[in-house]
Amino acid sequence: MPVPAEPLRPLPVPARLIARETIGSFLTRLAFANSLRIPHLLALAAITTDQRSFTPATDDTRGWTEPTPGRIAALAGRPLPELATAIPLLATMTPADTAPLRACGHCTAAKNVTGMVILRARARDYLCARHEQWLRGIHRPSLAALPEITDSQRRHDRRTANVPDQDITRAHQQARDITGQWLASGWHPALTERWQDRHRRLAAMLPGPEAVLADVITHPEMLSVAHLLISSHRSPGIRQREIAARLGFPYPSRPHPLDPLHNHLSQQPGPTQEATWPSTFPASSATRTSPPAW
């Protein structure tokens, strides 16, 4: 499709900037605010793409032409550098390597944005601590009845403020695998009882059929395990008796040899060896499984 010949001028109604918004989300909001059909706005921006493949979650440059970034800035009525501070794709011109995340509706409403906003998620983005709202997955329950979840996220963010995102991503993936096995197999009765209590408190606030939201009820312990993995990677040779103190919950001084956390830490190099992130878990480790029916 050739670049439209009509001169560009800012659209009458601007769209507020939301930090880390996907380009698809921003253009969708801009089109709706100005009563434009999405294909029309894409044509004005010199984007040639199938409308069916363009959604608010779109966050890549497929179908773009050389003048596209400048035309988006002109339509938005903002300098391109200003747009790039809020829209990562315009700053890096590289697609996201993480799944998109729907922004907290309370946060966007506070900025007078009433429609859905999709963000380029970071590894540490699970919830909105300010509004006690879970953000990942289809179910996005209120966490008002589980204050320990938002507290643990704040604490984890402080502890890992200087940790690179790729290290956070690896540690969280491994920690979710470990806590998932603990939950599914009931490795630690004290933890199982704690998670059952959280499940009951959460279920009391959820409408409709009862569901076990495993990632929600195990979140504080997942973050504790992730922080331990990051620490053990940076300072290899953690002593077994230190694990419980670092985790912040009961953990046996002599765990079962097949305990997933023990199994993982046993693969870590000693203090004199170079620490590297394991790419996979041992063959005995299972992937995230469904939690037990309570």
N, C-alpha and C positions, 0 to 999 in steps of 0.2 A: 504494500500500500504506500503510495507516495506521501510525502509530508504535506499536510494541508497548506493550501496557499493563503488562507485567511490570516491576517495578522492576529497575533495573540495579545490578549489583554487579561488582566486578573479577573477571575470570576467574581460575581457580585458578593457572594457569601464565602468568606474564608473558612478554613477548617483549622481548629485549634491543634497545636502540635502536642503530641504525646510521646514521651521518651521511649525509644526502642520500638516504635510501631513499624509493622510491616508495610511495604509500599502498597500492597493490595488493599490493606485496611484503610490507609490514608486516602488513596484515590477513590475508594468506594464511598467513604464519608464525604469527600469533596464533591463527588457526583450527586449524591443524595441531597446534600445541602443546597445544591443549585438546580435541583429537579432535572438533572441530565441522566440519560441512559448511559450505562457503563460503556457500551461500544462507542458512543459519541465522544466521551471523555478520552478513551484510549486513542481514538483517531486524532483528537486534538493534541495529545501528548506524543504522537508519532510512535505508538506501540502497536505492532502488528501481531496479534495473538488471537487465538480462538476464544470467544467469550466463555465457552464452557470450561476452559482451562484456567480462566482468571477468576480468583476468589479473594475474599479478604485475607486469606492466609498466604497468598502469593507473595514470595519474597526473593525473586530472582529477576534477571534482566532478559529473559527470553522475549524475543520480538522487539527489543529496543533498537533504536537507531541512534546515530551519534548525537543528534540534537535533543534526544528525549529528556535527559536530566534538566537541561535549560528550559525546555517547554513545560515540564512539570512545575518548575520554580515560577515561571511566568504565570501559569494558570493559578497557582496558589497565592500569588502576589507576595512572595517572600524571596530574598536572596538565596541562591543555592547553598552557600555555606551554612546559613541558618537552618535550612531544611535538613541538611546533612547531619547536624548535631542531634536531631531527633529521630531521623530515619536511617538506620545503619547501612542499608543497601546503597544509599546515595553517597555515603562516606567511603565505603570500601569497594562497591561494585562487585561484591562476591556474595553468593547466596548463603543463607544461614545453615549452620551445621547442627542445629538443635530444632526440636519440634516447636511449632508456634504455640502460643499460650493466650487464652482469652483474658484480658485485663480485668482487674477487680472493678465491678460495676459501681461500687461506692466511690472509688477513687476517680473514675472517669466522670461520674455525675457531679462530683465536686468541682470539676472543670467545665461544667455545663455541656458535657458530651453525653447525649442520651443513647446513642447507638452502640452497637458492639464494636470493641476495639481489640485487634489482634496484635500481640507483641512478639518480638524475637526473644524467646526465652533464654535466660541464663541458666547455668547448671544449678544454681542455688535457689531458683525461683520455684517455690512450692505453694506459697500462701501469701496472703496480705496480712501482715502482723497488725497493722493499724486497725483494720476492720475485722480481724479474726475470721478470715474467709479462706477456705481451701480453694486452690485455683487449678489443680491438675485433674484431668480425667473428666468423665461425663458428670459424675456426682461432685458437686462443689458445696459441701456442707458448711454451715457455720461452726466455728470452733469455740464459741462462747462457753460451752460446757467443758472444754478441754484446754484450759489455759496453759497447761504444761507444754502443749505443742507449739504455741506461738513463742513461749518463753525459750524453749529449746532452739527454735530457729534463730531468735535474736542472739542467743549465746553462741551458737555455731557461726553466725555471720561475723561476730566480733573476733572469734578465735581464728577464722580463716580469711580475714580481710586481705591478707597479703599472699594468699595461695593462688596460683594460676588456675584459670577456669578448667583447663584440661586435667589438672590433678584433682580438682573437685569432682569433675565428671566421672573419672575412673573410680575414685574412692566411693562415691555415692552408688555407682552401679554394683560394685563389689559388696558394699554394706547392705544394699537392698537384697542381694542374693543371700547373704548370711542371715539377716533377720527374717527373710521369707522362709528359710529352712527351719529356723527356730520356731516360727509360728506354726508351720505346717506339721512339724514333727513333735512339738512340745518338748524341746530339748531342756528348757529351764522352767520348772514349775512356777517359780516366783514371777518370771516374765509373763508366762501364759496367764496367770491370775491377773496381773496388771493389765494386760491387753484385753482380757475379758471384761474387766471393769470399764475400760475406755469404750469398748464396743457397746456396753449397756448404756452408758451416758450418751454416746453419739446416736444410737438407735432411737433413743427417746425423743430426739429432736428432728429425726428424718421422717418426712411423710411417706406414705406408700409402703410397699413390701420391704421387709427388713433385709439389709445387705451388710455383709462384712467388708468394710473398706480397709483392706489390709495395710495399704500404704499410709493411711491416715493414722490408724491406731498404733502402728509401729514406728512412726516418724521420729519421736525423740530418741529412741534407741538406735535407729538407723543413723542418725546424725552423730551420736556418740561413737558408734562403731567406725563411721567414716573418719571422724577426727582421730581416732586411734590408729587407723590405717595410714592416714597422712603422717602422723607423728612417727610411726614405726618405719615409714619409708624414708623420712628425713633423718631419723636417728635410729638406725637399725640396732637390734639387740635388746629389745624391751624384755624385761624380766616377767615371768609368769605372774608373780605376786603383785606386780604393778598394774595388771590389766583391769582388775575390778575397780581399783581406785580411779583409774583414768576413764573407765566406762561410766561410773556413777551409778551402777546397779550391781546386784550380787552376781558374781561370776566365780565358779570354783577355781581354787588354786591349782587343782589337778584335774583339768577337764577331760572328758572322754576323747580318745585319740581321733575319733571321727567328727567331733564337734566342728562345724564349719569355720568358726573363727580361729580355733586352735589349728585346724588344718591349714588355713590360709597363712597365719603368722609363722607356722613352722617352715614355710617356704621362703620366708624373708631371709636375706643374707645376714651374717653376723656383723659385728661392729667394724671388722677389718675389711669387709667385702663391699663392693659397690652396690648400692641399692638400685634396683630397677623395678618398675611396675610389672607384675605378672600380667600377661595378656589374657589368660584364661584361668579358671579355677581347675583344681585337680579333677580327675575323671569321676571321683566319688561325689562331687558337688552337683546338685541339681539346680535347674533354673527355677525362677519364681513359680511357686505352685499355689493352687487354691488353698485358702485357709480352712481349718476344720470347721464343721458345722457345730455351732454352740447352741 
